[in-house]
């Protein structure tokens, strides 16, 4: 996997949704900043959430800007609206 910025991640997800393959979502990972959580220390694995291109944030026609991600370590689901809370992404 390649480490990229949230801006590049968003661009790639949006481009996928404009392509002929848009009916099949792609996935990547968002690593949140440790400061995003109330608990003082989280491992990288606990801060890494799987995100689908099917989120409204990546669709030009969507009225919402929300993104949902799921942590594969504990099953926690986070909803966020932009990259301010993101340390980096993996794709």
C-alpha positions as CSV (number, residue, x, y, z in Angstrom):
1,X,0.0,0.0,0.0
2,X,1.1,3.5,-0.7
3,X,0.8,6.4,1.9
4,X,-0.9,9.5,0.4
5,X,-2.6,12.6,1.7
6,X,-6.3,12.9,2.3
7,X,-6.6,15.2,-0.6
8,X,-5.1,12.7,-3.0
9,X,-7.2,9.9,-1.5
10,X,-10.3,11.9,-2.0
11,X,-9.3,12.7,-5.6
12,X,-8.7,9.0,-6.4
13,X,-11.9,7.9,-4.8
14,X,-13.9,10.6,-6.7
15,X,-12.2,9.7,-10.0
16,X,-13.1,6.0,-9.5
17,X,-16.8,7.0,-9.1
18,X,-16.7,8.8,-12.4
19,X,-15.2,5.8,-14.2
20,X,-16.9,2.8,-15.9
21,X,-16.0,0.7,-12.9
22,X,-18.0,2.9,-10.4
23,X,-20.6,0.2,-9.7
24,X,-17.8,-1.7,-7.9
25,X,-16.5,0.3,-5.0
26,X,-12.8,0.4,-4.2
27,X,-11.4,0.6,-0.7
28,X,-8.6,2.4,1.1
29,X,-7.6,3.2,4.6
30,X,-7.7,6.4,6.6
31,X,-5.4,6.8,9.6
32,X,-6.8,9.3,12.1
33,X,-4.6,11.6,14.1
34,X,-4.2,10.4,17.7
35,X,-5.7,13.7,18.9
36,X,-9.0,12.8,17.1
37,X,-9.8,10.3,19.9
38,X,-10.5,11.1,23.5
39,X,-8.4,8.2,24.8
40,X,-4.8,9.5,25.0
41,X,-3.0,6.7,23.1
42,X,-4.1,4.6,20.2
43,X,-2.0,2.3,18.1
44,X,-1.8,2.8,14.4
45,X,-4.0,-0.3,13.9
46,X,-6.7,1.3,16.3
47,X,-6.6,4.5,14.3
48,X,-6.8,2.9,10.9
49,X,-10.3,2.7,9.3
50,X,-11.3,1.0,6.0
51,X,-13.2,3.5,3.7
52,X,-15.2,2.7,0.6
53,X,-15.4,4.9,-2.6
54,X,-19.2,4.5,-2.1
55,X,-19.2,7.2,0.6
56,X,-21.1,10.4,-0.3
57,X,-18.0,12.6,0.2
58,X,-16.6,11.0,-3.0
59,X,-19.7,11.5,-5.2
60,X,-20.1,14.9,-6.9
61,X,-23.9,14.6,-7.0
62,X,-24.4,13.8,-3.3
63,X,-25.9,16.4,-1.0
64,X,-24.0,15.1,2.0
65,X,-20.3,15.2,2.6
66,X,-20.1,12.4,5.1
67,X,-17.5,9.6,5.2
68,X,-17.9,6.4,7.2
69,X,-15.0,4.2,8.0
70,X,-14.7,0.9,10.0
71,X,-11.8,-0.1,12.2
72,X,-10.9,-3.7,11.4
73,X,-9.4,-4.2,14.9
74,X,-12.4,-3.5,17.0
75,X,-15.3,-3.0,14.5
76,X,-15.7,0.7,15.6
77,X,-17.4,2.9,13.0
78,X,-16.5,6.6,12.7
79,X,-18.3,9.3,10.7
80,X,-16.3,12.3,9.6
81,X,-16.5,15.1,7.1
82,X,-13.1,16.0,5.9
83,X,-9.3,15.6,6.2
84,X,-8.6,17.8,9.3
85,X,-8.7,14.7,11.6
86,X,-6.7,12.5,9.2
87,X,-3.0,11.9,9.5
88,X,-2.6,10.1,6.2
89,X,-4.3,7.5,3.9
90,X,-3.3,4.2,2.4
91,X,-4.4,3.0,-1.0
